[in-house]
Amino acid sequence: MKALKDTWVLFIHYEKMLLRNPFWMLAALFQPVCYLYLFAPLLTNITGVSGGAGAINLFTPGLIVMVSLFSVMFVGYTMIDYLRSGVVERLRVTTASRVSLLLGLVIRDVTTLMMQTLIVIFLALPLGLSVTAPGVGLMLLMMALVGFCISPASYALALAVRSEDALGPILNFFSQPILLLSGVLLPLTLAPLWLRNLSDFNPLKYAVDASRAIFNGDLSSPAVWQAFAILFALVFLSFFWALRRIKKATA
């Protein structure tokens, strides 16, 4: 019970800090809004992509996954700031568990991500997006898993490199191929065979495929359970790595 209480107290603390400066969350939405209103309409004339509302239903799930990637991938900069300002040093004497220290931050990031997901869905409705309530719920659950996977990894990497000069290039180096090989902008069915085979090694690609199946009402698609299985495994590995780094930093 103490760990749960500590997690809740830390989550509220981190959430209040975010609400004092909501620019980060709003800035993360600017790019997807531009893609939604300035890029998605172009898909209606592409061969192999269903036009009208079908194009929006195809594009919006990938866009939401892209939001999840960029929303939580760069949260490690917060940890760099904590290192520089001495917050991590002060955490060495706290009675809160290291699990609570990590969960408070990650739950804050996941909550922000879910809010952004709902905003993107709402903005896509006037363009013809068609999605059911169970589909939205399942999509939120999947985005929560993506957040629980990427956010701890970003904090762990920040604690490992301890410098934004190193963190930025590393994140950009991995984010671009992950993004392009996930099919967030265009379905990989339009890609040549070698590119589709390469994308099979990208975990985010399975989240995109599952998201499109969910938005199309195909909740029983194998892509859905495959994505959830992969994400659950990655969440475990990500938390294990981040928890080890936090324990080492606050020992």
Secondary structure, DSSP 8 states (H G I E B T S, - for coil): -HHHHHHHHHHHHHHHHHHH-THHHHHHHHHHHHIIIIIGGGGGGSTTS--THHHHHHHHHHHHHHHHHHHHHTTHHHHHHHHHHTHHHHGGG--S-HHHHHHHHHHHHHHHHHHHHHHHHHHHGGGT----HHHHHHHHHHHHHHHHHHHHHHHHHHHHH--HHHHHHHHHHHHHHHHHTTTSSS-GGGS-HHHHHHHTT-HHHHHHHHHHHHHTT-TT-HHHHHHHHHHHHHHHHHHHHHHHHHHHHT-
